[in-house]
Each structure stands twice: as C-alpha cells, then as structure tokens.
Amino acid sequence: MNIGIILGSTRDGRVSPQVGNWVKELADSRDDANYQIVDIMEYQLPFLGTTDGTEPGIAAWSEKINELDGFVFIVQEYNHGMTGALKNAIDHLRDEWHDKAAGIVSYGSTGGARAAEHLRGVMGELKVADVRVHPTLSLFTDFENFSDFKPADMHEENIHAMLDQVSAWSTALRPIRISDDVNVEK
C-alpha cells in the first residue's frame, strides 16, 4: 500500500513541509503502508487550461497520483478555502483519484477547518473517500511566530487515528480499483 502525503502549498515561506515531514515521521513508525511526501511544487503545474497540457510535470503528476493507493492532504486555509495551487493540482487529474481514500491534516487560524471542508466537497466529486478523523492545527498554538511548527503532543493520537482510517479505507477500496482496471483493459 502506497500513501502519499501531499503538500498543498507552493508559496515562499510555506510551512507545509514542516507539517508533512512530521506526519511522515509518525507514519513511518507504523507498518501498514509505505508513506511518501508528494510536493505539488516539484511538478511545476501550469494553471489548468492555459497551456496545451503537454508539460512534463503534468504527466509526472498523473503517474505519481496513479501509483498511490491513498492520500494525506496537508491543507492550509487561505480566505476560507484551500490554496489555489492545491485545487489546480487536483483539477489536472480525474480518473487517477477515483476509488482511493484520503485523510486531511489542516492548519490555519481556525485549524484550517474551512479549507478541509472545501477539500471534502472536491474529494466527493472525484470518488475519493475522505476519512472522518481530521487533525486540525492552530497557527496560534501549534506554530511559534506563525512559522516554526511545534505541535502539541495531543495531535499525535489524532494523526495515528486518521492514518488507521486511511489505511483501512485504502485497503478496502483496492479491489474496486483493480476491478476498474480490468474492466478498462477489456
């Protein structure tokens, strides 16, 4: 089982790598899946619909998402929603997302709750089963000077509970993905 920890920001000074690396460190203490950081910034995705779609980053992004069985989105809240970069990256693909599971770790002034709700609506449209446990991190209490990630100890339990659900749902959805692949090949 391969689970991608998707960093949802591309801006200068972003803190998503700190959060993502913390989640990966906790995930790596488990033996239920192979966890990996997937940084949307590395793919240099153009704005959807502004090019002919032949950029190598788009094909590489498709391959990466296709090889994953599930996801943990690291989502930051901007103006009551997820980042434009994350929405753009999600929208570049369709079938690659289908019948997989996703967890959400969000942060912001209200724990990123509104960005997570925004993402949940998009995931439903793409046939991604988002799990119930949703760790929320506050910019006021889990970050020193709003930039140095110092999570409260209580979050570790929620991260593991979320990973339990992502792993279980990713495993449960695997036969559907395999069946869909066989039907496509016929």
DOVEX-957214 format. One record per residue: chain; x, y, z of N, C-alpha, C in turn. Coordinates in nm, 2 decimals. Layout:
> A	X	Y	Z	X	Y	Z	X	Y	Z
...
***
This chain:
> A	0.08	-0.12	0.00	0.00	0.00	0.00	0.09	0.12	0.00
> A	0.06	0.22	-0.09	0.14	0.34	-0.10	0.05	0.46	-0.07
> A	0.09	0.54	0.03	0.01	0.65	0.07	0.09	0.78	0.05
> A	0.04	0.87	-0.03	0.11	1.00	-0.05	0.07	1.10	0.05
> A	0.17	1.17	0.11	0.14	1.29	0.19	0.16	1.41	0.11
> A	0.05	1.47	0.06	0.05	1.57	-0.04	0.06	1.71	0.03
> A	0.17	1.78	0.00	0.19	1.92	0.05	0.11	2.01	-0.04
> A	0.02	2.09	0.02	-0.08	2.16	-0.05	-0.05	2.31	-0.08
> A	0.07	2.35	-0.06	0.11	2.49	-0.08	0.24	2.50	-0.16
> A	0.25	2.61	-0.24	0.37	2.63	-0.32	0.43	2.77	-0.29
> A	0.37	2.84	-0.20	0.42	2.98	-0.17	0.56	2.98	-0.10
> A	0.63	3.09	-0.12	0.75	3.12	-0.04	0.72	3.12	0.10
> A	0.81	3.07	0.19	0.79	3.07	0.33	0.68	2.97	0.38
> A	0.64	2.88	0.30	0.53	2.79	0.34	0.58	2.70	0.45
> A	0.48	2.65	0.53	0.52	2.57	0.65	0.47	2.42	0.62
> A	0.40	2.40	0.51	0.35	2.27	0.48	0.46	2.16	0.48
> A	0.59	2.19	0.44	0.69	2.08	0.45	0.72	2.04	0.60
> A	0.71	2.14	0.69	0.73	2.10	0.83	0.62	2.01	0.88
> A	0.50	2.04	0.85	0.38	1.96	0.89	0.39	1.82	0.82
> A	0.41	1.82	0.69	0.42	1.70	0.61	0.53	1.61	0.67
> A	0.64	1.66	0.70	0.75	1.58	0.75	0.72	1.52	0.89
> A	0.65	1.60	0.97	0.61	1.55	1.10	0.51	1.43	1.08
> A	0.41	1.45	0.99	0.32	1.34	0.97	0.39	1.22	0.91
> A	0.48	1.24	0.82	0.56	1.12	0.77	0.64	1.05	0.88
> A	0.70	1.13	0.97	0.78	1.07	1.08	0.69	0.98	1.16
> A	0.57	1.03	1.19	0.47	0.95	1.27	0.43	0.83	1.19
> A	0.40	0.85	1.06	0.35	0.74	0.97	0.46	0.63	0.96
> A	0.59	0.67	0.95	0.69	0.58	0.93	0.72	0.49	1.05
> A	0.66	0.52	1.17	0.67	0.43	1.28	0.57	0.32	1.28
> A	0.48	0.32	1.17	0.38	0.22	1.15	0.43	0.12	1.05
> A	0.35	0.01	1.04	0.39	-0.09	0.94	0.28	-0.12	0.84
> A	0.18	-0.03	0.83	0.06	-0.06	0.75	0.07	-0.01	0.60
> A	0.17	0.07	0.57	0.18	0.13	0.43	0.32	0.19	0.41
> A	0.35	0.22	0.29	0.47	0.30	0.25	0.42	0.44	0.24
> A	0.47	0.53	0.32	0.43	0.67	0.32	0.54	0.75	0.25
> A	0.50	0.85	0.17	0.59	0.93	0.10	0.54	1.07	0.08
> A	0.63	1.17	0.09	0.59	1.31	0.07	0.58	1.33	-0.08
> A	0.47	1.40	-0.12	0.44	1.44	-0.26	0.42	1.59	-0.25
> A	0.52	1.66	-0.31	0.52	1.81	-0.31	0.47	1.86	-0.44
> A	0.35	1.92	-0.44	0.30	1.97	-0.57	0.39	2.07	-0.64
> A	0.47	2.14	-0.56	0.56	2.24	-0.61	0.66	2.18	-0.71
> A	0.70	2.05	-0.68	0.80	1.99	-0.77	0.75	1.96	-0.91
> A	0.62	1.97	-0.93	0.56	1.93	-1.06	0.55	2.05	-1.16
> A	0.56	2.17	-1.10	0.55	2.29	-1.18	0.43	2.29	-1.28
> A	0.31	2.27	-1.22	0.19	2.25	-1.29	0.14	2.39	-1.34
> A	0.11	2.41	-1.47	0.06	2.53	-1.51	-0.09	2.55	-1.47
> A	-0.14	2.67	-1.48	-0.29	2.68	-1.45	-0.36	2.60	-1.55
> A	-0.46	2.52	-1.50	-0.54	2.43	-1.58	-0.60	2.52	-1.70
> A	-0.59	2.47	-1.82	-0.65	2.53	-1.93	-0.57	2.64	-2.00
> A	-0.45	2.67	-1.95	-0.37	2.78	-2.00	-0.27	2.74	-2.10
> A	-0.25	2.61	-2.11	-0.14	2.55	-2.20	-0.20	2.44	-2.28
> A	-0.12	2.38	-2.36	-0.17	2.26	-2.44	-0.17	2.13	-2.36
> A	-0.12	2.13	-2.24	-0.12	2.02	-2.15	-0.01	1.92	-2.17
> A	0.09	1.95	-2.25	0.20	1.86	-2.28	0.32	1.88	-2.19
> A	0.31	1.97	-2.09	0.43	1.99	-2.00	0.46	1.86	-1.93
> A	0.59	1.83	-1.91	0.63	1.70	-1.85	0.58	1.69	-1.70
> A	0.56	1.80	-1.63	0.51	1.80	-1.50	0.37	1.74	-1.48
> A	0.29	1.76	-1.59	0.15	1.71	-1.58	0.15	1.56	-1.59
> A	0.23	1.51	-1.68	0.24	1.36	-1.70	0.30	1.30	-1.57
> A	0.41	1.36	-1.52	0.47	1.31	-1.39	0.37	1.31	-1.28
> A	0.29	1.42	-1.27	0.19	1.43	-1.16	0.09	1.32	-1.18
> A	0.04	1.29	-1.30	-0.05	1.19	-1.33	0.00	1.05	-1.28
> A	0.12	1.02	-1.32	0.19	0.90	-1.29	0.20	0.88	-1.13
> A	0.24	0.99	-1.07	0.25	0.98	-0.92	0.12	0.95	-0.85
> A	0.02	1.02	-0.89	-0.11	1.00	-0.82	-0.17	0.87	-0.86
> A	-0.15	0.82	-0.98	-0.20	0.69	-1.02	-0.13	0.58	-0.94
> A	-0.01	0.59	-0.90	0.06	0.48	-0.83	0.03	0.48	-0.68
> A	-0.04	0.58	-0.63	-0.08	0.58	-0.49	-0.21	0.52	-0.46
> A	-0.22	0.46	-0.35	-0.35	0.39	-0.30	-0.43	0.48	-0.21
> A	-0.37	0.58	-0.16	-0.44	0.68	-0.07	-0.36	0.80	-0.05
> A	-0.42	0.89	0.03	-0.35	1.02	0.04	-0.37	1.08	0.18
> A	-0.28	1.16	0.22	-0.30	1.25	0.34	-0.27	1.39	0.28
> A	-0.37	1.47	0.28	-0.35	1.61	0.23	-0.31	1.70	0.35
> A	-0.20	1.78	0.33	-0.16	1.88	0.42	-0.22	2.01	0.37
> A	-0.33	2.06	0.43	-0.41	2.17	0.38	-0.40	2.29	0.47
> A	-0.37	2.40	0.41	-0.36	2.53	0.48	-0.48	2.61	0.43
> A	-0.53	2.69	0.52	-0.65	2.77	0.49	-0.61	2.91	0.45
> A	-0.66	2.95	0.33	-0.64	3.09	0.28	-0.78	3.14	0.24
> A	-0.82	3.24	0.30	-0.95	3.31	0.27	-1.07	3.20	0.27
> A	-1.07	3.12	0.37	-1.18	3.02	0.40	-1.18	2.91	0.30
> A	-1.07	2.88	0.23	-1.06	2.77	0.14	-0.92	2.72	0.13
> A	-0.91	2.61	0.05	-0.77	2.55	0.02	-0.70	2.64	-0.08
> A	-0.57	2.62	-0.09	-0.49	2.70	-0.18	-0.53	2.68	-0.32
> A	-0.51	2.78	-0.40	-0.53	2.77	-0.55	-0.44	2.67	-0.61
> A	-0.32	2.66	-0.56	-0.22	2.56	-0.61	-0.27	2.42	-0.59
> A	-0.32	2.39	-0.48	-0.37	2.26	-0.45	-0.50	2.23	-0.54
> A	-0.59	2.32	-0.54	-0.71	2.30	-0.63	-0.67	2.28	-0.77
> A	-0.57	2.36	-0.82	-0.52	2.34	-0.96	-0.46	2.20	-0.98
> A	-0.38	2.16	-0.88	-0.32	2.03	-0.90	-0.42	1.91	-0.90
> A	-0.52	1.93	-0.81	-0.63	1.83	-0.81	-0.70	1.82	-0.94
> A	-0.74	1.94	-0.99	-0.82	1.95	-1.11	-0.74	1.91	-1.24
> A	-0.61	1.90	-1.24	-0.54	1.85	-1.35	-0.57	1.70	-1.38
> A	-0.62	1.63	-1.29	-0.65	1.49	-1.30	-0.79	1.45	-1.27
> A	-0.83	1.33	-1.31	-0.97	1.29	-1.27	-0.96	1.14	-1.23
> A	-0.95	1.05	-1.33	-0.95	0.91	-1.30	-0.85	0.86	-1.20
> A	-0.73	0.93	-1.20	-0.62	0.89	-1.11	-0.66	0.90	-0.97
> A	-0.76	0.98	-0.93	-0.81	0.99	-0.79	-0.91	0.89	-0.76
> A	-0.98	0.83	-0.85	-1.10	0.75	-0.82	-1.07	0.63	-0.73
> A	-1.17	0.61	-0.64	-1.17	0.49	-0.56	-1.05	0.47	-0.47
> A	-1.01	0.59	-0.41	-0.90	0.59	-0.32	-0.95	0.66	-0.19
> A	-0.87	0.65	-0.09	-0.90	0.72	0.04	-0.81	0.83	0.07
> A	-0.86	0.93	0.15	-0.78	1.04	0.19	-0.81	1.09	0.33
> A	-0.70	1.13	0.39	-0.71	1.19	0.52	-0.67	1.34	0.50
> A	-0.71	1.42	0.59	-0.68	1.56	0.58	-0.62	1.61	0.72
> A	-0.50	1.68	0.71	-0.44	1.75	0.82	-0.44	1.89	0.78
> A	-0.52	1.98	0.85	-0.53	2.12	0.81	-0.47	2.21	0.92
> A	-0.44	2.33	0.88	-0.39	2.43	0.97	-0.44	2.57	0.92
> A	-0.45	2.66	1.02	-0.49	2.79	0.99	-0.53	2.86	1.12
> A	-0.59	2.98	1.11	-0.64	3.05	1.23	-0.75	2.97	1.30
> A	-0.83	2.90	1.23	-0.93	2.81	1.29	-0.90	2.67	1.27
> A	-0.77	2.63	1.27	-0.73	2.50	1.24	-0.75	2.45	1.10
> A	-0.78	2.54	1.01	-0.79	2.51	0.87	-0.92	2.43	0.84
> A	-1.02	2.44	0.93	-1.14	2.36	0.91	-1.22	2.40	0.79
> A	-1.22	2.52	0.75	-1.30	2.56	0.63	-1.23	2.51	0.50
> A	-1.09	2.51	0.50	-1.02	2.46	0.39	-1.05	2.31	0.37
> A	-1.05	2.24	0.49	-1.08	2.10	0.48	-1.22	2.07	0.43
> A	-1.31	2.15	0.47	-1.45	2.13	0.42	-1.46	2.15	0.27
> A	-1.38	2.25	0.23	-1.37	2.28	0.08	-1.32	2.16	0.01
> A	-1.21	2.10	0.06	-1.14	1.99	0.00	-1.24	1.86	0.00
> A	-1.31	1.85	0.11	-1.40	1.73	0.12	-1.51	1.73	0.00
> A	-1.56	1.85	-0.03	-1.65	1.86	-0.14	-1.59	1.81	-0.27
> A	-1.47	1.86	-0.29	-1.39	1.82	-0.42	-1.36	1.67	-0.42
> A	-1.32	1.62	-0.30	-1.29	1.47	-0.30	-1.41	1.39	-0.33
> A	-1.53	1.43	-0.28	-1.65	1.35	-0.31	-1.68	1.35	-0.46
> A	-1.66	1.46	-0.53	-1.68	1.46	-0.67	-1.58	1.37	-0.75
> A	-1.46	1.35	-0.69	-1.36	1.27	-0.76	-1.36	1.12	-0.71
> A	-1.46	1.08	-0.64	-1.48	0.95	-0.59	-1.37	0.91	-0.49
> A	-1.33	1.00	-0.41	-1.23	0.98	-0.31	-1.30	0.97	-0.17
> A	-1.28	0.87	-0.10	-1.34	0.85	0.04	-1.26	0.92	0.14
> A	-1.30	1.04	0.18	-1.23	1.11	0.29	-1.27	1.06	0.42
> A	-1.17	1.04	0.51	-1.20	0.97	0.64	-1.25	1.08	0.74
> A	-1.31	1.03	0.85	-1.37	1.11	0.95	-1.27	1.19	1.03
> A	-1.17	1.12	1.08	-1.07	1.18	1.18	-0.99	1.29	1.10
> A	-0.99	1.41	1.16	-0.93	1.52	1.09	-0.85	1.61	1.19
> A	-0.72	1.58	1.19	-0.64	1.66	1.28	-0.63	1.81	1.24
> A	-0.66	1.90	1.33	-0.65	2.04	1.30	-0.55	2.11	1.38
> A	-0.47	2.19	1.32	-0.36	2.26	1.38	-0.38	2.41	1.38
> A	-0.36	2.47	1.49	-0.38	2.62	1.50	-0.25	2.69	1.48
> A	-0.26	2.80	1.40	-0.14	2.89	1.38	-0.10	2.95	1.51
> A	-0.20	2.97	1.60	-0.17	3.04	1.73	-0.10	2.95	1.83
> A	-0.14	2.82	1.83	-0.08	2.74	1.94	0.01	2.63	1.89
> A	0.01	2.59	1.77	0.10	2.49	1.72	0.22	2.54	1.63
> A	0.23	2.67	1.62	0.34	2.73	1.55	0.39	2.85	1.63
> A	0.52	2.85	1.64	0.59	2.96	1.71	0.61	3.07	1.61
> A	0.57	3.19	1.64	0.58	3.30	1.55	0.51	3.27	1.41
> A	0.41	3.19	1.42	0.33	3.16	1.30	0.41	3.09	1.19
> A	0.54	3.04	1.22	0.62	2.98	1.12	0.70	2.86	1.16
> A	0.73	2.84	1.29	0.80	2.73	1.33	0.71	2.63	1.39
> A	0.69	2.51	1.33	0.59	2.42	1.37	0.64	2.35	1.50
> A	0.55	2.36	1.60	0.57	2.30	1.73	0.44	2.24	1.78
> A	0.40	2.12	1.72	0.27	2.07	1.75	0.25	2.02	1.90
> A	0.14	2.05	1.95	0.10	1.99	2.08	0.10	1.84	2.08
> A	0.14	1.78	2.18	0.15	1.63	2.19	0.02	1.57	2.16
> A	-0.09	1.63	2.19	-0.22	1.57	2.18	-0.25	1.54	2.03
> A	-0.19	1.60	1.94	-0.22	1.58	1.79	-0.17	1.44	1.74
> A	-0.07	1.38	1.81	-0.02	1.25	1.76	-0.12	1.15	1.76
> A	-0.20	1.14	1.86	-0.31	1.04	1.87	-0.41	1.06	1.75
> A	-0.44	1.18	1.72	-0.53	1.21	1.61	-0.47	1.17	1.48
> A	-0.34	1.20	1.46	-0.27	1.16	1.34	-0.28	1.01	1.32
> A	-0.25	0.93	1.42	-0.25	0.79	1.41	-0.39	0.74	1.39
> A	-0.49	0.80	1.45	-0.63	0.75	1.43	-0.67	0.78	1.28
> A	-0.63	0.90	1.23	-0.65	0.93	1.09	-0.58	0.83	1.00
> A	-0.46	0.80	1.02	-0.38	0.70	0.94	-0.44	0.56	0.95
> A	-0.49	0.53	1.06	-0.56	0.40	1.07	-0.68	0.39	0.97
> A	-0.76	0.50	0.97	-0.87	0.51	0.88	-0.83	0.51	0.73
> A	-0.73	0.59	0.70	-0.68	0.60	0.56	-0.63	0.46	0.51
> A	-0.55	0.40	0.60	-0.50	0.26	0.56	-0.61	0.16	0.54
> A	-0.71	0.16	0.64	-0.82	0.07	0.62	-0.91	0.09	0.50
> A	-0.94	0.22	0.47	-1.02	0.25	0.36	-0.94	0.23	0.23
> A	-0.82	0.26	0.23	-0.74	0.23	0.11	-0.73	0.09	0.07
> A	-0.72	0.00	0.18	-0.72	-0.14	0.16	-0.85	-0.19	0.11
> A	-0.96	-0.14	0.17	-1.10	-0.18	0.13	-1.13	-0.14	-0.01
> A	-1.08	-0.03	-0.06	-1.11	0.02	-0.19	-1.02	-0.04	-0.30
> A	-0.92	-0.10	-0.26	-0.82	-0.16	-0.36	-0.89	-0.26	-0.46
> A	-0.98	-0.35	-0.41	-1.04	-0.44	-0.51	-1.13	-0.37	-0.61
> A	-1.18	-0.26	-0.57	-1.26	-0.18	-0.67	-1.17	-0.12	-0.78
> A	-1.06	-0.07	-0.73	-0.96	-0.01	-0.83	-0.91	-0.12	-0.93
> A	-0.88	-0.24	-0.87	-0.83	-0.35	-0.96	-0.94	-0.39	-1.05
> A	-1.07	-0.40	-1.01	-1.18	-0.44	-1.09	-1.20	-0.33	-1.20
> A	-1.19	-0.20	-1.17	-1.20	-0.10	-1.27	-1.09	-0.11	-1.37
> A	-0.97	-0.14	-1.33	-0.85	-0.15	-1.42	-0.88	-0.27	-1.52
> A	-0.93	-0.38	-1.47	-0.95	-0.50	-1.55	-1.06	-0.46	-1.65
> A	-1.17	-0.39	-1.61	-1.28	-0.36	-1.70	-1.23	-0.26	-1.81
> A	-1.14	-0.17	-1.77	-1.09	-0.07	-1.87	-1.01	-0.15	-1.98
> A	-0.93	-0.25	-1.94	-0.85	-0.32	-2.03	-0.93	-0.41	-2.13
> A	-1.05	-0.45	-2.09	-1.13	-0.54	-2.18	-1.18	-0.47	-2.30
***
